[in-house]
């Protein structure tokens, strides 16, 4: 490769050995992904597209290519990166991996094998469409493949029946949520009901009318509706039947235009399975045909490890004539299932929705789809495949990567884990810093060369340096098996009656004002417990109910909850770190206050991407790019010709603040913006929080669609830090794998940020595989003993030192870490 200048790369020229396992390393933002994915992989993709048709080539201009002078010897590439994770609710483990296609062929070609001869037969010719709930032939006629619908529930609308309706009985009636709110007093007056009495003591007819409506009976009421101006009221008189609270919840839910708006009504609803298909979404054929003793919907509900056993049984039952069709399909199916197992995903069901997977699970599911191929001569580009893996599972990942290499492929790993890097054949270490301080190749050679280079931060950790992380822990008293000093007391947040996926417990406790780490093998229930904690405390603070927790105790001093997950910030290029953090709101005001803007009568909203008729480029509506429909190929984003990617019209770009046009502010990295904008204070604090969590290398205007799950999570962490500093009362912050995708030197930044939250009196709970971080926590809750149905139990809890004495997989790694031993145990002879 010669002269690569993509993103922050500075005229990089480097040779990458073929047929080897090559690790791209460096601090977060140093240019690893820019080199491996944005340059190598994207150029390979464009070369492939150019060979298809002139129609495609017309959209591939020079500005849309990676900025590189020349790449020699580049072949076909397959990439799995963290920035394009599909969380479509219809996507499942089966569809992501292609296993659904294999199963559809098996069920349509070999129905009845291994089943009772009297069961599982189907009349007529079967196709794979009969086993696809998104197709007309395979979907349930009543629910159209959805499996059910969201319905309002009485116990979620009325959560405290011992209280009066408008004084705590119902969170739905705690605020003005619909026009029917004001008709309830009129109904009470008409029925002679005293609304100050407890809800449960009111006449049943009245309660039924409030919840289920009054049928054809009209209720006349004079309604005062608050206007946007808080001092004004809109008054009108109306006569109409009441729909009832349950129907009203469903009406406003259906009419909500955005997913965030729909979220406001989900606390009052449950998804009820379709009565016809039992919630599977499949038509009668898929529900009746059996193969290996199971129907297609039944098979999707069992775990990957059980599907492997099912496939072996089917293979054993094949007749002579059936082997020609069945054996190739079952062999490829077995290979895909085996890779899922080796990547620590054997606990997942094939029906598991992509939306419910953790970031690491989703990436490894996509990785399994790519690694199932038997191709050779391919360049595999794997972006931090170890993310979300327990140390016990990383050896399997390394085995798979080495097997790909032995099959004649080149494997490029973008990786931070020193122990995985040490097993590579070749290392390309980027740096020396992040953003504009990076973009250079520091070392290109074997791992030993990197370890010996004094300029390389990665080299220090390859040479055995260990992070300090938290130097002191906060004491936890009144814990189980803990010695309690006189007068030393710790408050506890208690979850009673916990039911979340595979986690079932009558009581789980978290020390308040402390850092708690949830540990355990992949699939042991960490994310489920973390989600139940966040949802349970949020519901308790709002006075609502949740299906996962019966009761929450110990949150008297809490006033807010922040769930810091790895969900994407936005799905369009208009969303970016500046808009998400609200820093751009302040920047737009600063530009609107300039003399040039004042003379033209320009306001802050004129600089918004979302305001039509303002200063944005209308050709791309402020995206800076346009989406081109490639018909039979995936859609492609190309740079806008009108604004050349600058997002704004020339008139807007003429206005300057501190010598910068507004698009130039968006091009600044967070670190550069911190140096430039010391005022106003709110902007400086916002930028400082972003820098504090290790995002100094990100450009303020970088598209949210290009951010990894870890980067999106750290943006949310920065917002939580600001909220914690601004709030007068304590809060709860829950984080799922907060140091995933971070260089060891950047892990310290995130841990320091967690201590900032703790210093403000907040409680922090993280789910984490990173052993040094877990070992630095104040309290550890270790889940297991295994994954899926074999997990979900608290197998050890206490201080890290106490948990290290237990007989669990995590405890063993605690002991290895304390003894200074390697965490990655590699098979003999893999090199």
N, C-alpha and C positions, 0 to 999 in steps of 0.2 A: 504494500500500500504506500502511495506517495502523495504527500501534500494534503492530508485530511484537515478540513477546517469546519466541520459540522459542529454547531453549537459552540462550546468553549474550546474545541480542539485548536491547537496552535501549530498549524502546518506540520502535522504528525506524519512521519514516514517510519514504517515498521514492517518487519517480516514476521509472519505467523506460520509456524511449522505445521504442515499438513499431517493428518493421521495421528495427532497427539491430543492429549488433554491439556488445554491451555487456559489458565486462569487470568482474568482481567481484574486487577485489584486497584486499591487507592481509596482515599477518604471519600465520603459521600459528596457527590458533585464534582469529582475530579476529572470526569470524562470517560469513565469505563463504559457506560451504556451508550454514550455518544459514539464511541469507537466501534463497539461490538454490534449494536443493534441499529442505531440511527445511521451509521455509515455502511458497514459491511452487509448487514441483513437487508436494509432498505435498498441498497444498490443492486443486490442480487434479485430482489423482488421486481424492481423496475426493468431489469434486463429480461426477466421472464415475461413481463407484461408486453414489452416491446416486440417480442416474438410472436404475439398473438394476432394483432390486426392493426391496420392504420387507424381504425376508430379509437383504439386505446392510446396509440402513440400521440394523437393530437393533443391529449391532455397532459402529457409528460414533457414539460418544458424544462429548461436548464435550471430555473429557480426552484423547481420541485425536486431536483435530484440532490442527494447528499453532496456537500461541498468537498470534493476530493479530486485531485488531479488525475490519478490513475490507480486502478486496482487490477493486479495481474493474478491469474490462476484462481479466480473466484468461481466456485461452482454453485450448485443448488443449496439453499439454506432452509432450515426449519427453525423457528424461534418461538420460545415461550417466555414472554416478559410479563412484568407485573403491572403494566400500565393499560392493558386492554383486557380487563377481566369482565366477562359477560355475566351479568347477574339477572338476566331475563328470568322471570319466575317460571317460565315454561322450560327453561334449561335444567336438565338433571344430570346426575353422574352418568347415567346411561347415554344420554344424547351427546354430552361433551366428549366422551371417550369413543363414541361410535359403537358401543356395545348394543345399543337398541337396534341397530341395523342387523347385526348378527343374530340377535334373538328373534327378530321379526322373520328372518329367513328360516331359522330353525323351526319356529312354530308353524309357519305357513307350508313348509315342505315336509316336515316330519311329525305331524300332529298325532298324538295318541301313544307315542313310544313310552314305555315304562308306566303306562296307566292301566287302570281297569278296562278291559275291552268293552265294557258296557258304558263307559263314561268318556267324555272328551271328544266325541266325534263331531264333525261339522258337515253340514250339507253344502254342496257346491264347491267351487274353486276358491281356495284361500290365497290372498296376497299379503305382502308385508303391510299394506295399508290397513288391514283388519286389526293389526297390532300397534297402530299409531293413533293415540287419542286426539291428535291434532288433525287427523284426516277425516273426511266425511264417512268413510266406511268404518273407521275404528272408534269414533267418538260416541259417547253416550247421547242418545237422542234427546234426553231431558236436560242435561247440564252442558251439552256441547263440549265435553272434554275437560271442563273446569274442575269437576269433582264435587261441586257444592256452591254455596253462596254465603256471603256474610249476612248475618241476621242479628238484629238488636236483641238483647237479653234482659229480662226483667231484673235479675239479680245484679247486673252491671249498671243499670239505670238507677235502681234503688239499692244502695249499698248499706245504709244504716237505717233500717225500718223503725228502730226505736226512737228516732228523732223526727221532728216536724219536717214536712216536705221541703220548705224553703229555708230550713235551719240545720242542714247537714244530712238529711235523709238521702238526698240525690245530688251527685256531682253534675248531672245534666241540668238540673234546675238551679245550680249554684251561680250560674252566669246566664246572661241573655243569649240563648243559642238559636232560637227560632221565633217566628211570629206567634206560635201557639203558647209561648210562655205566659203571656198576659191573659190568656183566656181561662187559665186554670182557676184564678180567684173568682171569675164570673161563674164558672161551673160550680165552685164551692158555695157561692152565695145562692145559686139556684137550688142546690141540693140541701142547703142549710148545714153545711159542714164547716167546722172550725179548723182552719189550717194551722193553728198554733198547737194542736194536739199531735202526738206521735203518729207517723204514717200508718203503722200497723194497727192502730186503734180506730182508724177512719172506716166508714162503711165500705163494704166490698164493692158495691155498685159504683161508688165514686172513684175508688182506686182503679177499677176496671176501665172507667171512662178516661181517666188520666193516662193510663198506659196503652189502652187498645182503641180509644176513640169512642165517640158517641153515636156512631152510625149515621142515620139521617137526621138526628136531632140537632138543630142549630142552637148555638150559644151566642148570645149577643154581648159584646163587650166594647168598651171604649179603651183604646190602646194608646199608650204613650211610648213612642219609640225614641231612644236617644239618637240625636243627630251627631254627625262628626264633630260639630261644634258642641262641646260638652255643656254649654250653658243653655242650649236650645233643645226642645222636644217637638217631635212630630206627632200630632194627635189625630186619630181617626176612629170612627165607630164602624164596627163590622158585625155581621151575623153569619155564622158558618158552623158546620159540624167540626168537631175536633178529630183530627186523624189519630191522635194518641202519640205518646212519646216514642214508642217503639217504631211506629211507621214513620214518624218524623225523623228519627235518627237515620233510618235507612234512606229516606228521601234526600236528606242533605248529604249523606255519604255518596250516593249515586251521582248527585249533581256537582260534587266537589271537582274542580278542574285540575288540580295538581295532586301529586302523591303526598306532599306535605299537608295539604288541606284535608285529604282523606285520613291522615294519621290522627287528626283531632277527634275523629269519631270512632276509631277502632277500639278505644277503651270501653265502649258501650256495646261491642259486638263480638260474636264468635262465628267462626266459619262452621256451618253445619253441612255435613256430608250429604250428597245427593241420595235420595231414597232409592232410586232405581239402580245405580251402579255402586252404591256403598261408598262413594267418595273416590273411587278409582279413576273415573272419567272415561272408562272403556265401555264399548258396546258389548252386546250379549255374546258375540262370537269369541272375543278375547277373554271373556269371563268364564267361558265354558270349555274351550279347548285346553286339554292338558298335555304336557310334555314332561316326562320324568316325574309325574305325580303332581305337578303344580300348574296352575293356570298362569298366563302371562302377567296379570296384575299381581298375583301372589308372589311370583318370582322377583318382581321389582321391589317388593317390600322386605326381602331378606338381605342380609349383609353380603358383602363381596366374598368373604371367606366361605359362606354357605353356598353361594352361587358356584364357586369353584368345585365344591363337592357334588353339587347337582349336575354340573357339566360332565364330571367323571362318570356319574351313574348313567347319564344318557348315552355317553360313548360306549359304555359296556353293554347297553341294551340294543345297540344298532344291529340290524340284520345285514346280511351280505349285500343286498341291493341298496340299502340305505347308506352304507359307508361312503359311497362315492360322493354323495351330497353332504352328509353329516360330518365326516372326519375333517375336511379342510376348514369348515366353519368352526367346529369345536376346538381345533388346534389354535386358530387365531384368537378365538374367544378366550381360551385358556391363557394365552400369552398376555392378553390385555388385562385379564383379571389378576394374573401373577404379578404384573408390574404395579398395579394398584396396591396389592398386598405388600410388596417390597418397599413401596413409598409411604407406608404407614397409613393406608386408607382402607384396610380390610374391614374396618368397623362401619363403613358407610353403606347405606342401602342404595341400590341403583336408582330408586325413585327420589332420592334426596335432592331437593331443589338447590340450584346454584346460589339462590338468594340466602340460604341458611348456612352455607359453608363459610368457614373462616377464610381469610385471605390466603393463608398458606395451603389450606386444603384445596381451595379452588385452583390455585396455581399448579399444585401437584397433580390434580385431576387432569388439567390440560396437558401437563407434562407427560402423563401416562399415555394420552392419546398420541402424542408425537413419538414417544419412545417405543411404541408397539410395532413400529415398522421394521421390516427386515432389509431395508435398503442399505446400501453401502456407498461410500464416496460422498456422503452428505455432510454438510457443515451444520451441526446442531449448536444453536446459541441459547443457552439456558441462563436466565436472569435470576440470580440468587435462589436456586432451587432448594437450598436448605432452609429457607424461611418457613417458620411454623413447625419445624421438625424437632422432636425430642432427641437429645444426643444418642439415645439408643437406636434411633432410626436412621441416623446419618450414614452409618457404615453401609446400609443397603443402598442409599442413594449413590454413594461412591462406587459401589459394585456395578450398578446399572451404567453409570458414566464410563467406567473402564471397559465394560462389555461392548458398549457402542464403539469405543476406540478400537477394541480388538476386532470388531467386525469391519474395519476399514474406514471408519468415519473420523471426522475431526470434531472434537467437542470443545466449545468455547464456554467457559463458566464465568459469569460476572458474579463475583463472590467476595464476602467479607470475612468468612470464618477462617481463621488462621490454620486450623487443622485440616480443613478441606483443601486450602491453598497449598499446604505443604505436600499434599499427595499428587499435585499436578506435575506434568512433565516440563511445563514451561510457564513462566509468569510474565505478564506485561503489566508493570506497576505504573499507574498514572499519578500525576501530582504536579507540583508539590502540595498545593492546597486545593480549595474548592472554587467553583465558578470561574471567574477570570483569573484567579490565582492558580488554576489547574490547567489541564489540557496538554500537558507534556508527558512524554514517556520518560520516566525516571530510570527504570531498569527493564530490560527485556532479556530474560535468561532463565536458568533453572531456579527453583525456590531458594537454593543456597546463596545465589548471587543477590537476591533481594534481601535476604536476612543479613548479608554482610554490608549492604549499602547504608551509610549513615544518614543519607537524605530521606530514606523511605520510612514513613510511619508504619506501613505494613510490615516492613522488615523487622522493626523492633518487636512486634508481636510474634512473627515467625521465629525470631531468635529467643523467644521465651518470656518476654515482658508480660506481666499480668496487670490488668487495670486495678486501680485502687478503689474506684466507685465510692460507696459511702464509708466514711472513716469511723463514724459512730452510729450505733443503732439506738432507737428510742426504746426504753424498757417497756415491757408488757407484763402487767400484773393481773392476778386473778384468772390467769389462763389455766387450762387443764395441765396438771403435773408441773405447775410453775410455783416457785418459792415466792411468797408475797412479803415484801418489806412493810413494816408498820406505817400506816398512813399513805402507802403507795397504792393507788387504785386506778384502774383503767376502765373507761366506759366501753360497752360492747354493743354492736349492732347485731341483732339476732333475727335470723330468718326461720320461722316455724312452718312446718308442713310444706316443705319444698318439693316440687314436682316439675322438672324441666328436662325434657328429652330423656337421657339415661341417668340423670341425677335425681335420686330420691333420698330425702333425709328429713327426719323430724325436727332437727335443729342444726344450723350451721351458724357460727359466730365469727365476727370480725372485730378486732380491737379498733376503737374510734381514735382518730388523731394519729394513726400509725400507717406504715406501709406494709400491706399484706400482699404476698405473692401466692397465686394459685399455680401449682405445679402438677405434673403427671404426664404420662405418655400421650402421644397424639390420639385424640378421640376419647380421653378419659373423662371428659365432662367439664373442662376448665371454662370454655367459652359459654357453655350452657349455664353454669353456676354464675359466671360473671354477668351474663344477660339477665338472669333471674334476680340478682342483687340490684342491678340498676333499675329494672322495671318495678321490682317490689318496693324499693325505697321511694321511687318517683310516684307510684300509685298511692303509697301511704301518705306522702306529703300532700297529694292532691285530693285525698279522701276518696279514692276510687279503689276498685278491686282488680286483682290480676289472677289469671289462672295458675300461675306458677308458684305463688307463695300465699299461704293461708293468712299469716300474720307477720308483721314487722315490728320489732321492739327496739328501743334504744336510739331513736332519731330525734329526740326532743330538741337538741341543739342544731339540727340540720335545717337548711332552708332551700337547698337546690341540689340537683344531680347533673353531672356531665358525663355522658357516655362517649368515650374517645375511641371509636372503632376505626376500621380501615375501609369503610364504605367510601365510594367516590364522592368528591365535593360537588361535582356537576357533570353533565353529559354533553355540554357544548363548549367550544373553544372560548366562549365569552366569559365563562367562569374561570377565575384565576386566584392566586394567593392574595392579591390586592383587594379584589372584590369580596372574597370570603372573610378576610380579617377586618373588613370595613375601613381599611387604610385608604382605599380608593375614594370613599365618601369624603374623607378629609382632604385628599389631594384635589378632588374636583372643586371643593370650596376654595382652596388656595388659588387655583387657576381662575375661578370666577371672581375673586377679589382683586385680581391684577387690574391695572389701569386700562390695558387694552381690552379686556373683557367688559369692564365697567362702561367704557365708551360705546361698546356695541350692544349693551343691554343683555349680556350673556349671563345666564345663571348656572349653578352647579349641575343641574339636570341636563343642560345642553351638552355636557361632556360625557353623558352616560351612554353606554353601549345599547341600553334598552329603550332609549327615547327616540322615536321616529321624528324626523324633521329637525333634529339637532345637529351636532357637529360630526356625528359618526358617518362613516362611509355607508351609503345606502345600498351600494352594489352588493356588499357582503354583510350588511346590517351590523357592522362593528365586529365581525368575526376575524377579519384579516385574512380569512380563507373561505373557499366555497366548496361545498360538497358536490362531487360529480357522480352521477348515477352511471355505474359501469355495467348495468344490466346483469349479465350472468356472473360477473365478478363482484367482489366486495366494493362498496363505495369508496371513493378516494377523495381526500381533502387536498385542494390545490390552492396556492397563494392567489389572493385577489389581484387581478390585473389593474383595477381602477385605483386602489390605494397602495398597491405593492406591499400588502401585508401590514400597513401602518394603522389600519382601523379607522382613521379619521379623514375628513375632507381637508383640503389645503387651508381653508379659512381657520379651522381649529388648530392646525399645526403651526400657524403663525403666532399664536399666543404663547408666551414663554413665562416660566416661573423659575427663578434662579438660573436663567439661561437655558432651560430645558423645555422642549415641546412636550406635550402630554404623553405622546407615544414613547419618547425617550425616558420618561420617568418609569413607564412600564417595562422598559428594557433594563433598568437597574436591577442588580441583585439586591437581596435583602441587606447584605453586609454593606454594599455601597450606599444604599438608602439610609442606613443607620448613621453613616458618617456625614451624609449630606443634610439630613433633616433632623437637626437637634431640636427644632421647634416646628409646630406647636407641640406641647407636652403630650397630648393624647396620641398624636401620630408617632412621636418618638417612642412612647411606651409600647404601642402596638408593634412597631418594627422591632423593638428590643426583645419583645416576647418571641417573635418569629426567629430571631437570631439565637435566642437562648436555647431553643429546642433543636438547634443544629441545622437550620434551614437557611443559613447565610448565603449559600451558593445559589438558591432559587431566584429566578427572575420574578419580579413582582407581577408581570403580565403573562407568565408561563401558563399555558392552557391547562385547566384542571384535568382534561382528558389525557394529558401526558404525564401526570403525577403517579408515582407508585402508591400502593396502599399505605406503605409506611410514611411516605411524605404527606399524604392526605391526613393520616392520623396525627402527625406532629403539628400540622396546622390547627387541628382541633385541640390539641394539647395547649398550644399557645393561647387559643381563645379561653380555655379553661383556666390558665394561669392568670389572665387578665380578669376573668370573672371572680376568681378566688381572691385576688388582691382588692377588687372593688367591693365585694360583698362584706357586709358587717357580720353576717352569720356564717357558720361553717357549712361546707358542702361535702358531697361525696363525688369522687372522680374515679371512674372505672376505665381501665385501659386494657385492650387485648393485644398482647405482644408489642409493647411500645418501642422496643429496640430492634425490631425486625428490619432488615435492610440497612443497618447502620454499621459503619466501620467501628472497630473497637475503640478508636480514639474519640468517636462521636457518641458512644454509649454513655460516656461520662457526662456529657451535656444534658442528656435526657434524665439521667439519675439526679443530677443537680436540680433540674427543673421540677422533678417530683418532690425534692426536699423543699423547694420554694413553696409548693402547695401545702406541704406539711407544716412549714413554719407559719403559715397563715391560719393554722388550726383546722385544716381540712383532713379528711380521711381519704386515703388512696389505696385502691385495690387493683392489682395487675394480674393478668394471666401471662405466664412467660416460660419459655424453654431455655432462655439464656441463663446458664448455671451461675455465673458470677453475679448477675443481677438478683437472682433468686436468693443466693447466699448472703446478699447484703440487706435483705428485707428485715423488718422487725418481727414479722410473723409469717409462717408458711403453712398453707393448707394443701396437702398432697393428696391428689385424687387417683383412683385406680380401683382395683389393682391392674386391670387391663384396659382395653378400649371397648367402645360400644356397650353392649349389655354386660360385658365383663368389667366395666368401669362404673363411674358415677357414685362411688362411695368415698368418704373421707378415710384414707388409710393411715394418715399420720398428720399431726398438726402440732405447732409449737414454734419456738425459735429455730432458725436454721441449724444451730448446733444440736438441738433436740431431735429434729427431723432426721438429721444425718445418722442417728443411731437406729433408725427404723429399718425394716426389711422390705424396701420398695426400690424400684428401678431408679427413681430420682435420688433417693438417699444414697445409693451407691455412687452416683456422680457427685453428690455433695462431698463424700469422703475422698473421692479421687481429686476433686478440686482443692480441698483443704491440704491434701498431701502433695500437691504440685504435679500430679500425674496427668497425662494426656486424656482428654475426654473422648476422643474418637478412637475406638478400638477397631483396627483394620484387620481383615482376613490375611492369613499368611499366604504369600504367593500372588497377591493381586497385582503387584507391580511387574 
